[in-house]
Amino acid sequence: MCTLVILNRPGHAWPLIVGANRDEMRGRPWSPPARHWPDRPRVVAGRDDLAGGSWLGLNAHGVVAAMLNRQGTLGPAAGKRSRGELVLLALDHADAAAAALVMSELRPESYRAFNMVVADAQGAFFIAHRGDAREPAIRRLGAGLTMLTAREPDDASSPRIARYRERFLAAPPPDPGGGGFAAWEALLASAEAAPGGPPEGAMCFDLPSGFGTVSGALIAVPAQVSGRPANPGAGPEPRPVFRFAAGPPATTPFRPVDLG
């Protein structure tokens, strides 16, 4: 049950903030975000070393792509392609709208069910393949905060959303240009589940089965990502920020990812 928190702020200097925790079997090998793919030198993403794809990444245009399993679809299935390849496919595009359109035209029988988000400074899109024969459904996310796990966006039947969405709403939002990410980092690191609820209701958990939270990430995308001055005589616009915890955020600090 991976988790994605998206703060979409049209017109803000930092219109897109993404927080994510990845839940996976601890023994599945992976590599932290980097330029792992020689044929995609403008993509920085975590790599699933088993299947070769990714669960979360960023490209040089400021497009963010993230993949989450739908409920009951953990792991590979015979005859199905890896969902991680879709993150890389999305990051081949210069804007989120174009990437979302491509995702919505996928052959549904090729993949297990998934929730996916592609976003940039102009907007965020939710793509859902619900495991039926229909092409993935796409919708634009509205302004504000959206929380996503293995079900529908902001679905309070998810114990994690029920416990933490209001906490993210109440927390000071990340301030990449000044105050940093402390409040969101603390929430992503929280091992507190609801009393009597499942341990998976915590943002960060570890089950005896070997399944648990294996990493965390924070990405901030500025309104302009070209690196060129917005006005004559001005300095370059801020660059995206990518922070990563290369282990459970409850015990592993977030550190900057080198974007080159």
DOPARO-169004 format. One record per residue (C-alpha): x, y, z; residue number from 1. Coordinates in nm, 4 decimals. Layout:
% DOPARO-169004
+----------+----------+----------+-----+
!        u !        v !        w !  nr !
+----------+----------+----------+-----+
!        X !        Y !        Z ! NUM !
...
+----------+----------+----------+-----+
***
This chain:
% DOPARO-169004
+----------+----------+----------+-----+
!        u !        v !        w !  nr !
+----------+----------+----------+-----+
!   0.0000 !   0.0000 !   0.0000 !   1 !
!   0.2264 !   0.2778 !  -0.1230 !   2 !
!   0.1151 !   0.6317 !  -0.0483 !   3 !
!   0.1262 !   0.9511 !  -0.2484 !   4 !
!   0.0417 !   1.2993 !  -0.1198 !   5 !
!   0.0057 !   1.5675 !  -0.3878 !   6 !
!  -0.0221 !   1.9379 !  -0.3137 !   7 !
!  -0.1365 !   2.1149 !  -0.6307 !   8 !
!  -0.1159 !   2.4957 !  -0.6083 !   9 !
!  -0.1820 !   2.6725 !  -0.9409 !  10 !
!  -0.0202 !   3.0150 !  -0.9520 !  11 !
!   0.2177 !   2.9456 !  -0.6627 !  12 !
!   0.5952 !   2.9803 !  -0.7006 !  13 !
!   0.6116 !   2.6084 !  -0.6144 !  14 !
!   0.2868 !   2.4750 !  -0.7636 !  15 !
!   0.3623 !   2.1040 !  -0.7212 !  16 !
!   0.4727 !   1.9262 !  -0.4051 !  17 !
!   0.4745 !   1.5455 !  -0.3866 !  18 !
!   0.5385 !   1.3278 !  -0.0823 !  19 !
!   0.5590 !   0.9498 !  -0.1182 !  20 !
!   0.6270 !   0.6369 !   0.0821 !  21 !
!   0.6981 !   0.3114 !  -0.0976 !  22 !
!   0.5730 !  -0.0130 !   0.0583 !  23 !
!   0.7248 !  -0.3323 !  -0.0778 !  24 !
!   0.8679 !  -0.6681 !   0.0233 !  25 !
!   1.1983 !  -0.5915 !   0.1950 !  26 !
!   1.3846 !  -0.8515 !  -0.0085 !  27 !
!   1.2972 !  -0.7035 !  -0.3478 !  28 !
!   1.6118 !  -0.5275 !  -0.4749 !  29 !
!   1.6037 !  -0.1608 !  -0.5743 !  30 !
!   1.8337 !   0.1362 !  -0.6245 !  31 !
!   1.7839 !   0.4963 !  -0.5031 !  32 !
!   1.6910 !   0.7703 !  -0.7513 !  33 !
!   1.9594 !   0.8439 !  -1.0105 !  34 !
!   2.0104 !   0.8508 !  -1.3874 !  35 !
!   1.9942 !   0.4729 !  -1.4179 !  36 !
!   1.8858 !   0.4508 !  -1.7829 !  37 !
!   2.1437 !   0.5473 !  -2.0493 !  38 !
!   1.8666 !   0.5893 !  -2.3067 !  39 !
!   1.6879 !   0.8318 !  -2.0735 !  40 !
!   1.9596 !   1.0701 !  -1.9526 !  41 !
!   1.7055 !   1.3358 !  -1.8464 !  42 !
!   1.5236 !   1.1043 !  -1.6056 !  43 !
!   1.6093 !   1.0738 !  -1.2344 !  44 !
!   1.4128 !   0.7948 !  -1.0698 !  45 !
!   1.4334 !   0.5057 !  -0.8306 !  46 !
!   1.4973 !   0.1737 !  -1.0061 !  47 !
!   1.3304 !  -0.1573 !  -0.9379 !  48 !
!   1.6348 !  -0.3775 !  -0.9947 !  49 !
!   1.4201 !  -0.6868 !  -1.0479 !  50 !
!   1.1990 !  -0.5609 !  -1.3321 !  51 !
!   1.4032 !  -0.2593 !  -1.4466 !  52 !
!   1.1334 !   0.0049 !  -1.4166 !  53 !
!   1.0531 !   0.2607 !  -1.1483 !  54 !
!   0.7906 !   0.3558 !  -0.8919 !  55 !
!   0.8653 !   0.7316 !  -0.8798 !  56 !
!   1.0715 !   0.9720 !  -1.0867 !  57 !
!   1.1265 !   1.3196 !  -1.2242 !  58 !
!   1.2465 !   1.4420 !  -1.5625 !  59 !
!   1.4292 !   1.7566 !  -1.6678 !  60 !
!   1.1009 !   1.9225 !  -1.7759 !  61 !
!   0.9625 !   1.8994 !  -1.4221 !  62 !
!   0.7263 !   1.6093 !  -1.4929 !  63 !
!   0.6726 !   1.3741 !  -1.1991 !  64 !
!   0.5375 !   1.0205 !  -1.2467 !  65 !
!   0.4426 !   0.7758 !  -0.9723 !  66 !
!   0.2978 !   0.4233 !  -0.9765 !  67 !
!   0.0940 !   0.2521 !  -0.7039 !  68 !
!  -0.0600 !  -0.0946 !  -0.7028 !  69 !
!  -0.4358 !  -0.1256 !  -0.6723 !  70 !
!  -0.5645 !  -0.3215 !  -0.3754 !  71 !
!  -0.4800 !  -0.6934 !  -0.3976 !  72 !
!  -0.2343 !  -0.6629 !  -0.6883 !  73 !
!   0.1069 !  -0.6670 !  -0.5191 !  74 !
!   0.3835 !  -0.8218 !  -0.7263 !  75 !
!   0.4122 !  -0.9537 !  -1.0829 !  76 !
!   0.1646 !  -1.1793 !  -1.2622 !  77 !
!   0.2201 !  -1.4265 !  -1.5430 !  78 !
!   0.1579 !  -1.2754 !  -1.8835 !  79 !
!   0.1544 !  -0.9170 !  -1.7560 !  80 !
!   0.4100 !  -0.6450 !  -1.8208 !  81 !
!   0.5773 !  -0.4592 !  -1.5352 !  82 !
!   0.3849 !  -0.1516 !  -1.4271 !  83 !
!   0.7172 !   0.0151 !  -1.3480 !  84 !
!   0.7882 !   0.0600 !  -1.7176 !  85 !
!   0.4942 !   0.3019 !  -1.7352 !  86 !
!   0.6712 !   0.5500 !  -1.5065 !  87 !
!   0.9592 !   0.5648 !  -1.7534 !  88 !
!   0.7198 !   0.5936 !  -2.0472 !  89 !
!   0.5456 !   0.8874 !  -1.8794 !  90 !
!   0.8786 !   1.0582 !  -1.8109 !  91 !
!   0.9598 !   1.0516 !  -2.1823 !  92 !
!   0.7153 !   1.3415 !  -2.2204 !  93 !
!   0.7747 !   1.7123 !  -2.1745 !  94 !
!   0.4425 !   1.7779 !  -2.0011 !  95 !
!   0.2079 !   1.5858 !  -1.7756 !  96 !
!  -0.1005 !   1.6278 !  -1.9936 !  97 !
!   0.0655 !   1.4509 !  -2.2876 !  98 !
!   0.1948 !   1.1745 !  -2.0618 !  99 !
!  -0.1488 !   1.1195 !  -1.9074 ! 100 !
!  -0.3089 !   1.0919 !  -2.2500 ! 101 !
!  -0.0652 !   0.8183 !  -2.3485 ! 102 !
!  -0.1348 !   0.6303 !  -2.0250 ! 103 !
!  -0.5094 !   0.6441 !  -2.0883 ! 104 !
!  -0.4606 !   0.4673 !  -2.4242 ! 105 !
!  -0.2804 !   0.1613 !  -2.2836 ! 106 !
!  -0.4045 !  -0.1901 !  -2.3540 ! 107 !
!  -0.5609 !  -0.2860 !  -2.0179 ! 108 !
!  -0.4940 !  -0.6577 !  -2.0559 ! 109 !
!  -0.1183 !  -0.5942 !  -2.0619 ! 110 !
!  -0.0925 !  -0.4775 !  -1.6986 ! 111 !
!  -0.2207 !  -0.5578 !  -1.3546 ! 112 !
!  -0.4460 !  -0.2928 !  -1.2030 ! 113 !
!  -0.2783 !   0.0309 !  -1.0941 ! 114 !
!  -0.3173 !   0.3850 !  -0.9702 ! 115 !
!  -0.0857 !   0.6344 !  -1.1335 ! 116 !
!  -0.0177 !   1.0057 !  -1.1065 ! 117 !
!   0.1611 !   1.2241 !  -1.3598 ! 118 !
!   0.2021 !   1.5898 !  -1.2712 ! 119 !
!   0.3956 !   1.9059 !  -1.3462 ! 120 !
!   0.3734 !   2.2755 !  -1.2675 ! 121 !
!   0.0629 !   2.3073 !  -1.4893 ! 122 !
!  -0.1458 !   2.0320 !  -1.3316 ! 123 !
!  -0.1775 !   1.6794 !  -1.1940 ! 124 !
!  -0.3567 !   1.3800 !  -1.3446 ! 125 !
!  -0.4833 !   1.0591 !  -1.1867 ! 126 !
!  -0.4896 !   0.7489 !  -1.4068 ! 127 !
!  -0.6701 !   0.4402 !  -1.2789 ! 128 !
!  -0.6615 !   0.0931 !  -1.4317 ! 129 !
!  -0.9161 !  -0.0883 !  -1.2167 ! 130 !
!  -0.8433 !  -0.4356 !  -1.3482 ! 131 !
!  -1.1270 !  -0.4581 !  -1.5983 ! 132 !
!  -1.1243 !  -0.4598 !  -1.9777 ! 133 !
!  -1.1676 !  -0.0844 !  -2.0124 ! 134 !
!  -0.8843 !   0.1515 !  -2.0951 ! 135 !
!  -0.7423 !   0.3320 !  -1.7921 ! 136 !
!  -0.9575 !   0.6221 !  -1.6748 ! 137 !
!  -0.7966 !   0.9646 !  -1.6513 ! 138 !
!  -0.9033 !   1.2724 !  -1.4599 ! 139 !
!  -0.7397 !   1.5982 !  -1.3694 ! 140 !
!  -0.6900 !   1.6506 !  -0.9965 ! 141 !
!  -0.8214 !   1.9724 !  -0.8542 ! 142 !
!  -0.6245 !   2.2321 !  -0.6640 ! 143 !
!  -0.5331 !   2.1506 !  -0.3078 ! 144 !
!  -0.4171 !   1.8348 !  -0.1356 ! 145 !
!  -0.4931 !   1.4838 !  -0.2599 ! 146 !
!  -0.3885 !   1.1637 !  -0.0840 ! 147 !
!  -0.3708 !   0.8344 !  -0.2678 ! 148 !
!  -0.3085 !   0.4720 !  -0.1690 ! 149 !
!  -0.4339 !   0.1504 !  -0.3325 ! 150 !
!  -0.7916 !   0.2748 !  -0.3644 ! 151 !
!  -0.9528 !   0.5920 !  -0.4967 ! 152 !
!  -0.8101 !   0.9396 !  -0.4244 ! 153 !
!  -0.8907 !   1.0630 !  -0.0711 ! 154 !
!  -1.0794 !   0.7391 !  -0.0008 ! 155 !
!  -1.1280 !   0.7363 !   0.3770 ! 156 !
!  -1.1823 !   0.3584 !   0.3734 ! 157 !
!  -0.8033 !   0.3461 !   0.3523 ! 158 !
!  -0.6838 !   0.3484 !   0.7167 ! 159 !
!  -0.3808 !   0.5550 !   0.6216 ! 160 !
!  -0.5857 !   0.8220 !   0.4476 ! 161 !
!  -0.8404 !   0.8251 !   0.7302 ! 162 !
!  -0.5677 !   0.8913 !   0.9861 ! 163 !
!  -0.3259 !   1.1142 !   0.7984 ! 164 !
!  -0.5007 !   1.3232 !   0.5349 ! 165 !
!  -0.6189 !   1.5823 !   0.7851 ! 166 !
!  -0.2728 !   1.5869 !   0.9410 ! 167 !
!  -0.1142 !   1.6712 !   0.6073 ! 168 !
!  -0.3752 !   1.9413 !   0.5530 ! 169 !
!  -0.2996 !   2.0924 !   0.8945 ! 170 !
!   0.0790 !   2.0725 !   0.8620 ! 171 !
!   0.2853 !   2.3642 !   0.7295 ! 172 !
!   0.3400 !   2.2873 !   0.3616 ! 173 !
!   0.6954 !   2.2368 !   0.2410 ! 174 !
!   0.8792 !   2.5584 !   0.1597 ! 175 !
!   1.1607 !   2.4613 !  -0.0776 ! 176 !
!   1.2759 !   2.8208 !  -0.1024 ! 177 !
!   1.3077 !   2.8781 !   0.2699 ! 178 !
!   1.1578 !   2.6688 !   0.5473 ! 179 !
!   1.2253 !   2.3241 !   0.4080 ! 180 !
!   1.0300 !   2.0018 !   0.4407 ! 181 !
!   1.0385 !   1.9222 !   0.8140 ! 182 !
!   0.6639 !   1.8837 !   0.8776 ! 183 !
!   0.6031 !   1.6516 !   0.5819 ! 184 !
!   0.9183 !   1.4529 !   0.6544 ! 185 !
!   0.7914 !   1.3936 !   1.0088 ! 186 !
!   0.4520 !   1.2790 !   0.8809 ! 187 !
!   0.6058 !   1.0418 !   0.6253 ! 188 !
!   0.8178 !   0.8980 !   0.9079 ! 189 !
!   0.5254 !   0.8440 !   1.1462 ! 190 !
!   0.4818 !   0.4853 !   1.2700 ! 191 !
!   0.1559 !   0.5710 !   1.4476 ! 192 !
!  -0.1486 !   0.3702 !   1.3422 ! 193 !
!  -0.5022 !   0.4168 !   1.4721 ! 194 !
!  -0.5643 !   0.2427 !   1.8072 ! 195 !
!  -0.6900 !  -0.1052 !   1.7285 ! 196 !
!  -0.6342 !  -0.0514 !   1.3573 ! 197 !
!  -0.4029 !  -0.2381 !   1.1209 ! 198 !
!  -0.0316 !  -0.1523 !   1.1362 ! 199 !
!  -0.0526 !  -0.0602 !   0.7674 ! 200 !
!  -0.2539 !   0.2422 !   0.8781 ! 201 !
!   0.0723 !   0.4051 !   0.9840 ! 202 !
!   0.2670 !   0.6027 !   0.7276 ! 203 !
!   0.5719 !   0.3879 !   0.8041 ! 204 !
!   0.5288 !   0.0220 !   0.9080 ! 205 !
!   0.7084 !  -0.3126 !   0.9096 ! 206 !
!   0.5254 !  -0.6482 !   0.9104 ! 207 !
!   0.6656 !  -0.9882 !   1.0167 ! 208 !
!   0.5866 !  -1.1128 !   0.6644 ! 209 !
!   0.8662 !  -0.8933 !   0.5283 ! 210 !
!   0.6312 !  -0.6354 !   0.3789 ! 211 !
!   0.6723 !  -0.2770 !   0.4892 ! 212 !
!   0.7759 !   0.0768 !   0.4099 ! 213 !
!   1.1137 !   0.0665 !   0.2359 ! 214 !
!   1.1732 !   0.4292 !   0.1316 ! 215 !
!   1.0320 !   0.7801 !   0.1238 ! 216 !
!   1.0562 !   1.0729 !  -0.1149 ! 217 !
!   0.9707 !   1.4413 !  -0.1480 ! 218 !
!   0.9661 !   1.6308 !  -0.4762 ! 219 !
!   0.8998 !   2.0011 !  -0.5305 ! 220 !
!   0.8577 !   2.1514 !  -0.8775 ! 221 !
!   0.8821 !   2.5292 !  -0.9307 ! 222 !
!   0.6631 !   2.7264 !  -1.1672 ! 223 !
!   0.9508 !   2.7522 !  -1.4169 ! 224 !
!   1.2013 !   2.4708 !  -1.4613 ! 225 !
!   1.3970 !   2.5799 !  -1.7684 ! 226 !
!   1.6884 !   2.7247 !  -1.5711 ! 227 !
!   1.6705 !   3.0392 !  -1.7872 ! 228 !
!   1.6031 !   3.3839 !  -1.6384 ! 229 !
!   1.2338 !   3.4692 !  -1.6270 ! 230 !
!   1.3106 !   3.8428 !  -1.6686 ! 231 !
!   1.6071 !   4.0314 !  -1.8137 ! 232 !
!   1.8709 !   4.0726 !  -1.5469 ! 233 !
!   1.7136 !   3.8129 !  -1.3190 ! 234 !
!   1.8895 !   3.4997 !  -1.2057 ! 235 !
!   1.7802 !   3.1534 !  -1.3163 ! 236 !
!   1.4535 !   3.0176 !  -1.1873 ! 237 !
!   1.4671 !   2.7679 !  -0.8982 ! 238 !
!   1.5324 !   2.4074 !  -0.9934 ! 239 !
!   1.3173 !   2.1144 !  -0.8801 ! 240 !
!   1.4025 !   1.9618 !  -0.5447 ! 241 !
!   1.4155 !   1.5846 !  -0.4877 ! 242 !
!   1.4725 !   1.4462 !  -0.1375 ! 243 !
!   1.4926 !   1.0743 !  -0.0641 ! 244 !
!   1.5057 !   0.8451 !   0.2387 ! 245 !
!   1.6913 !   0.5319 !   0.1256 ! 246 !
!   1.5204 !   0.3183 !   0.3898 ! 247 !
!   1.2146 !   0.3411 !   0.6134 ! 248 !
!   1.1652 !   0.7146 !   0.6838 ! 249 !
!   1.1066 !   0.6342 !   1.0513 ! 250 !
!   1.4746 !   0.5398 !   1.0809 ! 251 !
!   1.6372 !   0.6877 !   0.7693 ! 252 !
!   1.6941 !   1.0604 !   0.7088 ! 253 !
!   1.5839 !   1.2350 !   0.3915 ! 254 !
!   1.8784 !   1.3565 !   0.1840 ! 255 !
!   1.9010 !   1.5590 !  -0.1395 ! 256 !
!   1.9098 !   1.3679 !  -0.4672 ! 257 !
!   2.1685 !   1.4906 !  -0.7165 ! 258 !
!   1.9765 !   1.6246 !  -1.0166 ! 259 !
!   2.2973 !   1.7023 !  -1.2074 ! 260 !
+----------+----------+----------+-----+
***
